Amino acid sequence: MRVYPSSRIRNVVLLGHAGSGKTTLSETMLFESGSKSRRGSVEQQSTSSDYHEIEHEKGKSVFGTLLNLDWRGNKINLIDTPGTSDYIGEVVGALRVADTAIFSLNAEYGVETGAELHWKYTERYNIPSLLIVNKPDSSQSEFQKTVDGAKERFGRGVVVVQYPYSEGEDFHAIIDVLKMTMYEFPEDGGKPDKLPIPDSHQAQAELLHNELVESVAENDETLLDVYFEQGMLTESQMREGLQQALLNRDIFPLFCCSAKRNMGTGRVMGFLGNVAPNPLEANPPKTPGGEDIPLNPEADPLMFIFKNSSESHMGDMLYFKMYGGTAQPGLDLVNGTTGNTVRLSSLYLMNGEKRREVDQVNTGDIGAAVKLKNTNVNDLLHSKDTVVDIEPIHFPEPVIRTAVELKREGEEDKLGTALHQLRREDPSLQVEHSRELKQVIIHGQGEEHLAVIKYTLEHRFQLDFEFVEPRIPYRETITKEVRTHYKHKKQSGGAGQFAKISMLMEPLRDHMPEHSELKVRDVREIDLDWGGKLVFRNCIVGGVIDNRFMPAILKGIMEKMENGPLSDCRVRDIRISVYDGAMHSVDSNDAAFRTAALMAFREGFMKAAPRLLEPIYAIEVTVPADYMGDVMSDISTRRGQIMGMDAEGAIQKIEAEVPLGELGHYATRLKSLTQGSAGLKRTFSHYAGVPREIQQEIVKQTRERQEVE
């Protein structure tokens, strides 16, 4: 087995919109490098990366897949990622361990939504990026329009390195303005002939060559001086300038290829080997404080876990990148998250579903391991003498939710175990066991994401269930003050129960006035677990209720606040002053005062003009200007309020506040309105009053449900 030094490793992630040809590109690169003797195809379900059954069903990538190949002595680790935003969790993990990104742009459609979304992440992680315009052999190919769109969306750093000699069915040659050569391919693709650039293209090639040279020179003062003196740069000077400009994200070289016909992929792999950074040159990982963690092959082992893929016969397959030293089987490392010691057993290099066991994994390389007990994504494994922390992968917040309703009783534990495992494998999934709503709620990145989760639960874990609408965590409060009284008296032979309570209930506001007739002896201000506050005041004078019963009174009030009188939802933002009552020397006890407080609260609450509150979410929609009107109109129909608008280049940003109850399938509707071109973020903002007619309907539904139960 060949062992590659760090300088010979390239870690590359393939990005782009669904359908732009990433999987076909990766397949062709494997074939062209000799790693495969025959090219697979998405249509025949024979590619190395899309090997899961659900990917065959959907005809596209759902999971990120690690591949590797050798190109002229360089090991290229290639991660093929899905292009649909529902699977963005698979992308962000891959981006954290990649040193270079390749964007596949479909020559038919130009820069699509998936590419724009992924571009923002490469900016965030400062990853050197190059572009490939794929499918120039399509009858609908518009190469120049795609280039113009890339420059508009990604900036003037986009520079053409290659362009097609001809497009459409006549596509068979690529003009390379860096090498100033034309590559002409045989009918079935493969190794091209190197030819002089035809006279008909000489002027265009020279123009683009000069633009490329000038872009390289202007980002390096030394090269700029050479360029001014000599009017040109040598090939080695160009390579050196390109390396630094690429690393600094000053330049984004743009290539051209037909992945399906195997025309042009070899040149891209050559560029990766000659120009793209190796792990020691690439932008290093960071500590949570933003400090660089330099990669050092001579240091103690440092292993970062970025992906978990469970296999039925192997268990958890944990993918890692070596940020220092060398990993070997039998090595004991400390998990920086748990503090536990982990022993490395078998180590593998992955090529889709195929794996090859290896004796070591060097600094900068990417591998996989099994049987790493209590180890998860974002864990950092290091030697016991190493003290280091790393900025974790930040997975995007969900945009959609659904509840799980089992069809068979007794499978609650099985469901919990399954969801726990899926959460380990997919940190972009969030699972909520809501005691408040009495539901298990799954939060995901979109309808397709939820569909994959459903498929997995049904087929892998053999669970019989359905997705249902999740309930809304409403809150209850009051809008006017009332005085309420209750006497609890129970006599059933022997010792009875007796408690009498009078309390003042008020909506909690800032700077509340005092009541002159009340003498406040004690105040408890309670921050409620579910948001809001309860202010509980002991205003008893004359000893009509003993202080020892106050905790029981508070307990009774809190008990009813957890299941409000109006709709069984939790109560918040109330001030209660207990100011009068009575007790009995024999029959009064904690249970009696707890019951009296609960009943007094319930009766008073219903007289205090109760109000239902609903959760309001702040949403941020990014959308092309053409769809602005439709999106804003749709937000209005959802009782949303536009809070602001801004522009980010050609993209418009809308900020709004919308009730959670109106966001059930909003992510899906937004895709439909904008042909998949919109982005969505949402975060909880605050609670606000529900319109009266909606409140009446919710209370009615609650009563009907209570009768059934």
C-alpha positions as CSV (number, residue, x, y, z in Angstrom):
1,M,0.0,0.0,0.0
2,R,1.4,3.4,-0.9
3,V,1.8,5.9,1.9
4,Y,1.3,9.5,0.8
5,P,3.1,12.4,2.6
6,S,1.0,15.4,3.5
7,S,2.4,17.3,0.6
8,R,1.0,14.8,-1.9
9,I,-2.6,14.9,-0.5
10,R,-5.5,17.0,-1.9
11,N,-8.8,17.1,-0.1
12,V,-11.5,18.3,-2.5
13,V,-15.3,18.7,-2.0
14,L,-17.6,18.7,-5.0
15,L,-20.4,21.3,-4.7
16,G,-23.3,22.5,-6.8
17,H,-27.0,22.3,-7.5
18,A,-28.7,19.0,-7.8
19,G,-28.4,17.8,-11.4
20,S,-25.3,19.8,-12.2
21,G,-23.3,16.6,-12.7
22,K,-21.2,16.2,-9.6
23,T,-21.7,12.5,-9.2
24,T,-20.9,11.9,-12.9
25,L,-17.9,14.1,-12.6
26,S,-16.6,12.1,-9.6
27,E,-17.2,8.9,-11.5
28,T,-15.3,10.1,-14.5
29,M,-12.4,11.3,-12.3
30,L,-12.2,7.8,-10.8
31,F,-12.2,6.2,-14.2
32,E,-9.7,8.6,-15.8
33,S,-7.3,8.1,-12.9
34,G,-7.5,4.3,-13.3
35,S,-9.2,3.8,-9.9
36,K,-12.1,2.1,-11.8
37,S,-11.9,0.0,-14.9
38,R,-15.4,1.0,-16.0
39,R,-17.4,4.2,-15.6
40,G,-20.7,3.8,-13.8
41,S,-23.8,6.0,-14.4
42,V,-26.5,7.6,-12.3
43,E,-29.1,6.2,-14.7
44,Q,-27.8,2.6,-14.3
45,Q,-27.4,3.1,-10.5
46,S,-23.8,2.0,-10.8
47,T,-21.8,5.0,-9.5
48,S,-19.3,4.7,-6.6
49,S,-20.9,7.6,-4.7
50,D,-24.6,7.2,-5.0
51,Y,-24.8,3.6,-3.7
52,H,-27.6,3.8,-1.1
53,E,-30.9,2.4,-2.0
54,I,-32.8,5.6,-1.4
55,E,-30.3,7.4,-3.7
56,H,-31.2,4.9,-6.4
57,E,-34.9,5.6,-5.8
58,K,-34.5,9.4,-6.0
59,G,-31.9,9.3,-8.8
60,K,-29.7,11.8,-7.0
61,S,-27.2,12.2,-4.1
62,V,-28.7,12.2,-0.6
63,F,-25.5,11.6,1.4
64,G,-22.0,12.9,1.2
65,T,-19.6,10.2,-0.1
66,L,-15.9,9.9,0.3
67,L,-13.8,8.7,-2.6
68,N,-10.1,8.6,-3.3
69,L,-7.9,8.3,-6.4
70,D,-4.3,8.7,-7.4
71,W,-3.4,11.2,-10.1
72,R,0.2,11.3,-11.1
73,G,1.5,10.6,-7.6
74,N,-1.0,12.8,-5.8
75,K,-3.8,11.3,-3.7
76,I,-7.0,13.1,-4.2
77,N,-9.7,12.6,-1.5
78,L,-12.9,13.6,-3.2
79,I,-16.2,14.1,-1.3
80,D,-19.3,14.1,-3.5
81,T,-22.1,16.0,-1.8
82,P,-25.8,16.4,-2.5
83,G,-27.0,19.5,-4.2
84,T,-30.5,19.8,-2.6
85,S,-30.8,22.2,0.3
86,D,-32.7,19.5,2.4
87,Y,-29.4,17.6,2.7
88,I,-27.2,20.6,3.6
89,G,-26.0,18.8,6.8
90,E,-24.1,16.4,4.6
91,V,-22.4,19.4,2.9
92,V,-21.2,21.4,5.9
93,G,-19.4,18.5,7.5
94,A,-17.5,17.8,4.2
95,L,-16.7,21.5,3.9
96,R,-14.9,21.5,7.3
97,V,-12.3,19.0,6.2
98,A,-11.9,20.0,2.5
99,D,-8.9,22.2,1.5
100,T,-10.4,23.0,-2.0
101,A,-13.9,23.2,-3.4
102,I,-15.0,22.4,-7.0
103,F,-18.3,24.0,-8.0
104,S,-20.1,22.2,-10.8
105,L,-22.2,24.6,-12.9
106,N,-24.7,23.3,-15.4
107,A,-24.1,25.0,-18.7
108,E,-27.8,24.8,-19.5
109,Y,-28.9,26.7,-16.4
110,G,-25.9,28.7,-15.1
111,V,-25.6,29.5,-11.4
112,E,-28.4,27.7,-9.6
113,T,-29.6,27.9,-6.0
114,G,-27.6,25.0,-4.7
115,A,-24.3,26.6,-5.9
116,E,-25.2,29.9,-4.3
117,L,-26.0,28.3,-1.0
118,H,-22.8,26.3,-1.0
119,W,-20.8,29.4,-2.0
120,K,-21.8,31.1,1.2
121,Y,-20.3,28.2,3.2
122,T,-17.0,28.3,1.3
123,E,-16.8,32.0,2.1
124,R,-17.5,31.3,5.8
125,Y,-14.8,28.6,5.9
126,N,-12.4,30.5,3.6
127,I,-12.0,27.5,1.2
128,P,-10.2,28.0,-2.1
129,S,-12.6,27.4,-4.9
130,L,-12.6,26.7,-8.6
131,L,-15.5,26.4,-11.0
132,I,-16.3,23.8,-13.7
133,V,-18.9,24.6,-16.4
134,N,-20.2,21.1,-17.0
135,K,-22.4,19.8,-19.9
136,P,-21.2,22.1,-22.7
137,D,-22.2,19.3,-25.0
138,S,-25.9,19.9,-24.2
139,S,-28.0,21.4,-27.0
140,Q,-29.1,24.0,-24.5
141,S,-25.6,24.9,-23.4
142,E,-24.9,28.6,-22.8
143,F,-21.3,28.8,-21.7
144,Q,-20.8,32.5,-21.8
145,K,-24.1,33.2,-20.0
146,T,-23.0,30.8,-17.3
147,V,-19.6,32.6,-17.0
148,D,-21.4,36.0,-16.8
149,G,-23.7,34.7,-14.1
150,A,-20.8,33.3,-12.1
151,K,-19.0,36.7,-12.2
152,E,-22.2,38.4,-11.2
153,R,-22.8,36.1,-8.3
154,F,-19.3,35.2,-7.1
155,G,-17.4,38.4,-8.0
156,R,-14.7,39.6,-10.4
157,G,-12.3,36.9,-9.0
158,V,-13.9,34.4,-11.4
159,V,-11.4,34.1,-14.3
160,V,-11.7,31.9,-17.4
161,V,-9.0,29.2,-17.8
162,Q,-10.9,27.2,-20.4
163,Y,-13.7,27.6,-22.8
164,P,-15.3,25.2,-25.4
165,Y,-14.2,25.4,-29.0
166,S,-17.8,24.8,-29.9
167,E,-21.0,24.0,-27.8
168,G,-23.8,21.6,-28.2
169,E,-23.7,18.4,-30.2
170,D,-20.5,19.7,-31.9
171,F,-18.6,19.9,-28.6
172,H,-15.3,18.0,-28.9
173,A,-12.5,20.4,-28.0
174,I,-11.5,22.7,-25.2
175,I,-9.3,25.8,-25.5
176,D,-7.0,26.3,-22.5
177,V,-5.9,29.9,-22.1
178,L,-3.4,29.1,-19.3
179,K,-1.5,26.6,-21.4
180,M,-2.5,28.3,-24.6
181,T,-3.4,24.9,-26.1
182,M,-6.4,23.3,-27.6
183,Y,-7.3,19.9,-26.3
184,E,-9.2,17.8,-28.9
185,F,-10.9,14.7,-27.7
186,P,-11.8,11.4,-29.4
187,E,-15.4,10.6,-29.9
188,D,-15.6,8.5,-26.7
189,G,-13.5,10.9,-24.6
190,G,-10.4,10.2,-22.7
191,K,-6.9,11.4,-23.6
192,P,-7.0,14.4,-25.9
193,D,-4.7,15.5,-28.6
194,K,-2.8,18.8,-27.9
195,L,-3.2,21.1,-30.8
196,P,-2.4,24.8,-31.6
197,I,-5.3,27.2,-31.0
198,P,-7.0,27.7,-34.4
199,D,-6.7,31.1,-36.0
200,S,-10.4,31.7,-35.6
201,H,-10.0,31.6,-31.8
202,Q,-6.5,33.1,-31.4
203,A,-7.8,36.6,-30.6
204,Q,-10.3,35.5,-28.0
205,A,-7.8,33.1,-26.4
206,E,-5.1,35.8,-26.2
207,L,-7.7,38.2,-24.6
208,L,-8.7,35.7,-22.0
209,H,-5.0,34.7,-21.4
210,N,-4.1,38.3,-20.7
211,E,-7.0,38.7,-18.4
212,L,-5.9,35.6,-16.5
213,V,-2.3,36.9,-16.3
214,E,-3.4,40.3,-15.1
215,S,-5.6,38.8,-12.5
216,V,-2.7,36.7,-11.2
217,A,-0.3,39.6,-11.3
218,E,-2.5,42.1,-9.6
219,N,-2.8,39.9,-6.5
220,D,1.0,39.6,-6.1
221,E,3.2,42.8,-6.0
222,T,6.3,40.9,-7.0
223,L,4.6,39.3,-10.0
224,L,3.0,42.6,-10.8
225,D,6.5,44.2,-11.1
226,V,7.7,41.4,-13.3
227,Y,4.6,41.7,-15.5
228,F,5.1,45.4,-15.9
229,E,8.8,44.9,-16.8
230,Q,8.4,41.9,-19.1
231,G,4.8,42.1,-20.2
232,M,4.3,38.4,-19.5
233,L,4.8,35.7,-16.8
234,T,6.4,32.3,-17.1
235,E,4.4,29.1,-16.5
236,S,6.2,28.6,-13.1
237,Q,5.4,32.2,-12.2
238,M,1.8,31.7,-13.2
239,R,1.6,28.5,-11.1
240,E,3.1,30.2,-8.1
241,G,0.8,33.2,-8.4
242,L,-2.3,31.1,-9.0
243,Q,-1.5,29.0,-5.9
244,Q,-1.4,32.0,-3.6
245,A,-4.4,33.8,-5.2
246,L,-6.4,30.6,-5.0
247,L,-5.5,30.1,-1.4
248,N,-6.5,33.7,-0.6
249,R,-9.8,33.4,-2.5
250,D,-8.6,36.3,-4.8
251,I,-9.1,34.1,-7.9
252,F,-11.6,31.5,-8.8
253,P,-10.4,29.7,-11.9
254,L,-13.1,28.5,-14.3
255,F,-12.7,25.3,-16.3
256,C,-14.9,23.5,-18.8
257,C,-15.6,19.8,-19.2
258,S,-18.1,17.2,-20.2
259,A,-18.1,14.8,-17.3
260,K,-20.6,12.4,-19.1
261,R,-18.3,12.1,-22.2
262,N,-15.0,12.2,-20.2
263,M,-13.7,15.3,-21.9
264,G,-11.6,17.6,-19.7
265,T,-11.5,15.9,-16.3
266,G,-7.8,15.0,-16.6
267,R,-6.8,18.7,-16.9
268,V,-8.8,19.5,-13.8
269,M,-7.1,16.8,-11.8
270,G,-3.7,18.1,-13.1
271,F,-4.6,21.5,-11.8
272,L,-5.5,20.1,-8.4
273,G,-2.1,18.4,-8.2
274,N,-0.1,21.3,-9.5
275,V,-1.9,24.3,-8.0
276,A,-4.5,23.4,-5.3
277,P,-3.1,23.5,-1.7
278,N,-2.1,20.4,0.2
279,P,-3.3,20.2,3.8
280,L,-0.1,21.8,5.2
281,E,-0.6,24.8,2.9
282,A,-4.4,25.1,3.2
283,N,-6.2,27.4,5.6
284,P,-5.8,25.7,9.0
285,P,-8.7,24.7,11.4
286,K,-9.5,27.1,14.2
287,T,-9.9,27.0,17.9
288,P,-13.2,28.3,19.3
289,G,-11.4,31.5,19.9
290,G,-10.4,31.9,16.3
291,E,-6.7,30.9,16.6
292,D,-5.1,28.7,14.0
293,I,-4.3,25.1,14.7
294,P,-1.3,24.4,12.4
295,L,-1.0,20.9,11.0
296,N,2.2,19.2,12.0
297,P,3.1,15.7,10.7
298,E,5.7,15.4,13.5
299,A,3.3,16.2,16.3
300,D,1.2,13.8,18.4
301,P,-1.9,12.4,16.7
302,L,-4.9,14.8,16.4
303,M,-8.0,13.3,14.8
304,F,-11.2,15.3,14.1
305,I,-14.5,13.4,13.6
306,F,-16.7,15.0,10.9
307,K,-19.1,12.3,9.8
308,N,-20.9,9.2,11.1
309,S,-22.3,6.6,8.8
310,S,-23.8,3.5,10.5
311,E,-23.6,0.1,8.7
312,S,-25.6,-2.9,9.8
313,H,-22.7,-5.3,9.9
314,M,-20.0,-2.8,11.0
315,G,-21.7,-0.4,13.4
316,D,-20.8,3.3,13.4
317,M,-18.3,4.1,10.7
318,L,-16.7,7.4,11.9
319,Y,-15.0,9.5,9.3
320,F,-12.0,11.7,10.4
321,K,-9.3,14.0,9.2
322,M,-5.9,13.9,10.7
323,Y,-4.9,17.4,11.9
324,G,-1.5,16.2,13.2
325,G,0.7,13.1,13.6
326,T,-0.2,9.6,12.4
327,A,-3.1,7.4,13.3
328,Q,-2.4,3.7,13.7
329,P,-4.4,0.7,14.9
330,G,-3.9,0.0,18.6
331,L,-3.3,3.7,19.5
332,D,-4.9,5.1,22.6
333,L,-6.3,8.6,22.4
334,V,-8.4,10.8,24.6
335,N,-11.7,12.1,23.5
336,G,-11.6,15.8,24.2
337,T,-15.4,16.0,24.6
338,T,-15.9,13.2,27.1
339,G,-12.4,12.9,28.6
340,N,-12.6,9.1,28.0
341,T,-9.8,7.1,26.4
342,V,-10.5,5.6,23.0
343,R,-8.5,2.8,21.4
344,L,-8.2,2.8,17.6
345,S,-9.0,-0.5,16.1
346,S,-9.2,-0.9,12.3
347,L,-8.6,2.0,10.1
348,Y,-9.9,2.3,6.5
349,L,-9.6,4.4,3.3
350,M,-13.0,4.7,1.8
351,N,-14.1,4.6,-1.8
352,G,-17.9,4.9,-1.7
353,E,-19.2,1.7,0.0
354,K,-15.8,0.0,-0.6
355,R,-13.2,0.2,2.0
356,R,-9.5,-0.8,2.3
357,E,-7.9,-1.5,5.6
358,V,-4.7,0.4,6.2
359,D,-1.9,0.5,8.8
360,Q,-1.8,4.2,9.1
361,V,-3.4,7.5,8.2
362,N,-1.1,10.5,8.0
363,T,-1.5,14.2,8.7
364,G,-3.9,15.9,6.3
365,D,-5.4,12.6,5.1
366,I,-9.0,11.5,5.5
367,G,-10.0,8.0,6.7
368,A,-12.6,6.1,8.7
369,A,-12.6,4.0,11.8
370,V,-15.0,1.7,13.6
371,K,-15.6,0.7,17.2
372,L,-14.8,4.1,18.7
373,K,-16.9,3.9,21.8
374,N,-18.9,7.0,22.8
375,T,-17.5,9.1,19.9
376,N,-19.5,11.4,17.9
377,V,-19.3,14.1,15.1
378,N,-17.3,17.1,16.3
379,D,-15.2,15.1,18.7
380,L,-11.5,15.7,18.7
381,L,-9.2,12.7,19.6
382,H,-5.7,13.5,20.9
383,S,-2.9,12.2,23.0
384,K,-3.2,12.6,26.8
385,D,-0.5,15.2,26.9
386,T,-2.2,17.4,24.2
387,V,-4.4,20.3,25.3
388,V,-6.3,21.7,22.3
389,D,-9.9,22.5,21.4
390,I,-11.4,23.0,17.9
391,E,-14.3,25.1,16.5
392,P,-17.1,22.6,16.0
393,I,-19.1,22.2,12.8
394,H,-22.1,24.4,13.1
395,F,-25.1,22.7,11.4
396,P,-27.9,24.8,10.1
397,E,-31.1,25.3,12.1
398,P,-34.1,23.4,10.9
399,V,-36.8,25.0,8.8
400,I,-39.6,22.4,9.1
401,R,-41.1,20.1,11.8
402,T,-43.4,17.1,12.1
403,A,-44.7,14.8,14.8
404,V,-44.3,11.0,14.9
405,E,-47.3,9.0,15.8
406,L,-46.7,5.2,16.3
407,K,-49.3,2.8,15.0
408,R,-48.3,0.0,17.4
409,E,-48.2,0.4,21.2
410,G,-45.1,-0.5,23.1
411,E,-42.6,0.8,20.5
412,E,-41.8,4.1,22.2
413,D,-38.4,2.9,23.4
414,K,-37.6,1.4,19.9
415,L,-38.5,4.8,18.4
416,G,-36.3,6.6,20.9
417,T,-33.3,4.4,20.2
418,A,-33.8,4.8,16.4
419,L,-34.0,8.6,16.6
420,H,-31.0,8.8,18.9
421,Q,-29.0,6.8,16.3
422,L,-30.2,9.0,13.4
423,R,-29.3,12.1,15.4
424,R,-25.8,10.7,15.8
425,E,-25.5,10.2,12.1
426,D,-27.2,13.4,11.0
427,P,-26.6,16.4,13.4
428,S,-28.8,18.6,11.1
429,L,-31.7,16.6,12.4
430,Q,-33.2,17.7,15.8
431,V,-35.4,15.5,17.9
432,E,-37.7,16.9,20.6
433,H,-39.5,14.7,23.1
434,S,-42.1,17.3,24.1
435,R,-43.7,16.5,27.5
436,E,-45.7,19.8,27.0
437,L,-47.2,18.8,23.7
438,K,-47.2,15.0,24.4
439,Q,-45.5,14.4,21.1
440,V,-42.2,13.3,19.6
441,I,-41.3,16.1,17.2
442,I,-38.7,15.9,14.4
443,H,-37.1,19.1,13.1
444,G,-35.5,18.9,9.7
445,Q,-34.2,20.8,6.7
446,G,-37.2,20.3,4.4
447,E,-39.8,17.9,3.1
448,E,-37.2,15.7,1.3
449,H,-35.1,15.5,4.5
450,L,-38.1,14.3,6.5
451,A,-38.9,11.8,3.7
452,V,-35.5,10.3,4.1
453,I,-35.9,10.1,7.8
454,K,-39.3,8.4,7.4
455,Y,-37.8,5.9,4.9
456,T,-35.0,5.0,7.2
457,L,-37.2,4.5,10.3
458,E,-39.5,2.3,8.3
459,H,-36.9,0.2,6.4
460,R,-33.9,0.1,8.7
461,F,-35.6,0.2,12.1
462,Q,-38.9,-1.5,11.0
463,L,-41.1,1.0,12.7
464,D,-44.8,1.4,11.7
465,F,-45.8,5.1,12.2
466,E,-47.1,8.2,10.4
467,F,-46.1,11.8,10.4
468,V,-48.8,14.1,11.8
469,E,-49.1,17.8,12.3
470,P,-47.3,18.9,15.4
471,R,-49.2,20.8,18.1
472,I,-48.3,24.5,18.7
473,P,-46.8,25.4,22.1
474,Y,-49.3,28.1,22.9
475,R,-49.1,30.1,26.1
476,E,-51.9,31.5,28.3
477,T,-52.0,34.7,30.3
478,I,-54.5,37.2,31.7
479,T,-55.4,40.7,30.7
480,K,-57.1,42.1,33.7
481,E,-56.8,41.8,37.5
482,V,-59.2,39.8,39.5
483,R,-59.7,38.8,43.2
484,T,-60.5,35.2,43.6
485,H,-61.5,33.2,46.6
486,Y,-61.8,29.5,47.3
487,K,-62.6,27.3,50.3
488,H,-61.6,23.7,50.3
489,K,-63.4,21.6,52.9
490,K,-63.5,17.9,53.0
491,Q,-64.8,15.7,55.8
492,S,-64.9,11.9,55.5
493,G,-64.6,10.6,59.0
494,G,-61.5,11.2,61.1
495,A,-59.2,14.1,60.1
496,G,-60.6,16.2,57.2
497,Q,-59.1,18.8,55.0
498,F,-59.7,22.6,55.3
499,A,-58.1,25.5,53.5
500,K,-59.4,28.9,52.5
501,I,-57.5,31.3,50.2
502,S,-58.0,34.8,48.8
503,M,-55.6,36.0,46.1
504,L,-55.2,38.9,43.7
505,M,-54.2,37.9,40.2
506,E,-52.7,40.5,37.8
507,P,-51.1,40.6,34.4
508,L,-47.4,41.0,35.0
509,R,-46.0,44.2,33.5
510,D,-43.1,46.5,34.1
511,H,-43.4,49.1,36.8
512,M,-46.6,47.7,38.3
513,P,-48.4,49.9,40.9
514,E,-48.7,48.7,44.5
515,H,-52.0,48.3,46.3
516,S,-52.1,50.3,49.4
517,E,-54.2,47.8,51.3
518,L,-51.7,45.0,50.8
519,K,-48.7,44.6,52.9
520,V,-46.1,42.5,51.1
521,R,-44.2,40.3,53.5
522,D,-42.3,38.2,51.0
523,V,-41.8,38.1,47.2
524,R,-40.6,35.2,45.0
525,E,-39.9,36.0,41.3
526,I,-39.8,32.8,39.3
527,D,-38.3,32.5,35.8
528,L,-40.5,29.8,34.3
529,D,-38.9,26.9,32.4
530,W,-41.3,27.6,29.5
531,G,-40.6,31.4,29.3
532,G,-42.1,34.3,31.1
533,K,-42.3,34.8,34.9
534,L,-44.5,34.3,37.9
535,V,-44.3,36.8,40.7
536,F,-45.6,35.2,43.9
537,R,-46.2,37.5,46.9
538,N,-47.1,36.6,50.5
539,C,-49.3,39.4,51.7
540,I,-50.8,37.6,54.8
541,V,-51.1,39.5,58.0
542,G,-52.4,38.4,61.3
543,G,-51.4,34.8,60.8
544,V,-54.6,33.7,59.1
545,I,-52.5,31.4,57.0
546,D,-49.3,30.0,58.5
547,N,-46.1,30.6,56.6
548,R,-45.5,26.8,56.4
549,F,-48.3,26.5,54.0
550,M,-47.0,29.0,51.5
551,P,-44.8,26.4,49.6
552,A,-48.0,24.2,49.2
553,I,-50.0,27.2,47.9
554,L,-47.2,28.0,45.3
555,K,-47.1,24.3,44.3
556,G,-50.8,24.3,43.6
557,I,-50.6,27.4,41.5
558,M,-47.6,26.1,39.5
559,E,-49.3,22.8,39.0
560,K,-52.2,24.5,37.2
561,M,-49.8,26.9,35.3
562,E,-48.3,23.8,33.6
563,N,-51.7,22.9,32.2
564,G,-53.6,26.2,31.8
565,P,-57.4,26.5,32.3
566,L,-58.0,27.8,28.8
567,S,-56.4,25.3,26.5
568,D,-54.1,23.0,28.6
569,C,-51.2,25.2,27.6
570,R,-48.7,26.7,30.0
571,V,-49.4,30.0,31.7
572,R,-46.9,32.8,32.0
573,D,-46.5,36.5,33.1
574,I,-48.8,36.7,36.1
575,R,-48.4,38.4,39.5
576,I,-50.3,36.7,42.4
577,S,-50.7,38.2,45.8
578,V,-52.1,35.9,48.5
579,Y,-53.6,38.3,51.0
580,D,-56.3,36.5,53.0
581,G,-57.6,33.1,54.0
582,A,-58.2,30.8,56.9
583,M,-56.9,27.5,58.3
584,H,-58.0,24.9,60.9
585,S,-55.8,23.8,63.7
586,V,-56.4,20.1,62.9
587,D,-57.7,19.8,59.3
588,S,-55.4,22.2,57.5
589,N,-52.4,20.6,55.8
590,D,-50.2,21.0,52.7
591,A,-52.6,18.9,50.5
592,A,-55.6,21.1,51.4
593,F,-53.8,24.4,50.7
594,R,-52.4,23.0,47.4
595,T,-55.9,22.1,46.3
596,A,-57.4,25.4,47.4
597,A,-54.7,27.3,45.5
598,L,-55.1,25.3,42.4
599,M,-58.9,25.8,42.4
600,A,-58.7,29.5,43.2
601,F,-56.2,30.0,40.4
602,R,-58.4,28.2,37.9
603,E,-61.5,30.1,38.7
604,G,-59.8,33.5,38.9
605,F,-57.9,32.9,35.7
606,M,-61.1,32.3,33.7
607,K,-62.6,35.6,35.1
608,A,-59.5,37.6,34.2
609,A,-60.1,37.9,30.5
610,P,-57.7,35.1,29.6
611,R,-55.6,35.5,26.4
612,L,-53.9,32.8,24.3
613,L,-50.4,33.7,23.1
614,E,-48.7,32.1,20.1
615,P,-45.0,31.7,19.3
616,I,-43.8,34.2,16.7
617,Y,-40.7,33.3,14.5
618,A,-38.4,35.7,12.8
619,I,-37.8,34.5,9.3
620,E,-35.2,35.5,6.8
621,V,-35.9,34.8,3.1
622,T,-33.2,35.3,0.5
623,V,-34.7,35.3,-3.0
624,P,-34.1,36.6,-6.6
625,A,-35.8,39.9,-7.2
626,D,-38.2,38.3,-9.7
627,Y,-39.9,36.5,-6.9
628,M,-40.1,39.3,-4.3
629,G,-43.8,40.1,-4.9
630,D,-45.0,36.5,-4.7
631,V,-43.0,35.8,-1.5
632,M,-44.2,39.0,0.2
633,S,-47.8,38.3,-0.7
634,D,-47.5,34.8,0.6
635,I,-46.1,36.0,3.9
636,S,-49.1,38.4,4.3
637,T,-51.5,35.5,3.9
638,R,-49.7,33.8,6.8
639,R,-50.5,36.7,9.2
640,G,-46.8,37.7,8.7
641,Q,-45.4,41.1,9.2
642,I,-42.6,42.4,7.0
643,M,-39.9,43.9,9.2
644,G,-37.3,44.9,6.6
645,M,-35.8,44.3,3.2
646,D,-32.2,44.5,2.0
647,A,-30.1,43.5,-1.1
648,E,-27.1,41.2,-1.3
649,G,-25.9,41.6,-4.8
650,A,-28.6,40.2,-7.1
651,I,-30.3,38.5,-4.2
652,Q,-33.0,40.2,-2.1
653,K,-33.4,39.6,1.6
654,I,-36.8,39.8,3.3
655,E,-37.0,39.8,7.1
656,A,-40.4,39.1,8.6
657,E,-42.2,37.8,11.7
658,V,-44.7,35.0,11.2
659,P,-46.6,32.8,13.7
660,L,-45.3,29.3,14.1
661,G,-48.8,27.9,13.3
662,E,-48.5,29.4,9.8
663,L,-45.1,28.0,9.1
664,G,-46.0,24.3,8.9
665,H,-45.2,23.7,5.3
666,Y,-43.8,27.1,4.5
667,A,-40.4,25.8,3.3
668,T,-42.1,23.6,0.7
669,R,-44.3,26.5,-0.4
670,L,-41.4,28.8,-0.7
671,K,-39.6,26.3,-3.0
672,S,-42.7,26.1,-5.1
673,L,-43.1,29.9,-5.4
674,T,-39.5,30.5,-6.3
675,Q,-38.6,27.3,-8.3
676,G,-36.3,26.3,-5.6
677,S,-34.2,29.5,-5.7
678,A,-35.0,30.9,-2.2
679,G,-33.2,30.4,1.0
680,L,-34.9,30.3,4.5
681,K,-33.8,30.8,8.0
682,R,-36.0,30.9,11.0
683,T,-35.6,31.5,14.7
684,F,-37.9,31.9,17.6
685,S,-38.6,35.6,18.4
686,H,-41.3,36.1,21.0
687,Y,-44.9,35.3,22.0
688,A,-47.8,37.5,20.9
689,G,-51.6,37.4,21.3
690,V,-53.7,35.2,19.1
691,P,-56.5,36.8,17.2
692,R,-59.9,36.3,19.0
693,E,-61.5,34.1,16.4
694,I,-58.4,31.8,16.3
695,Q,-58.4,31.6,20.1
696,Q,-62.0,30.6,20.1
697,E,-61.3,27.8,17.7
698,I,-58.3,26.5,19.6
699,V,-60.3,26.5,22.9
700,K,-63.1,24.6,21.1
701,Q,-60.7,22.0,19.8
702,T,-59.2,21.6,23.2
703,R,-62.6,21.0,24.8
704,E,-63.4,18.4,22.1
705,R,-60.1,16.6,22.6
706,Q,-60.6,16.6,26.4
707,E,-64.0,14.9,25.9
708,V,-62.5,12.2,23.7
709,E,-59.6,11.6,26.2
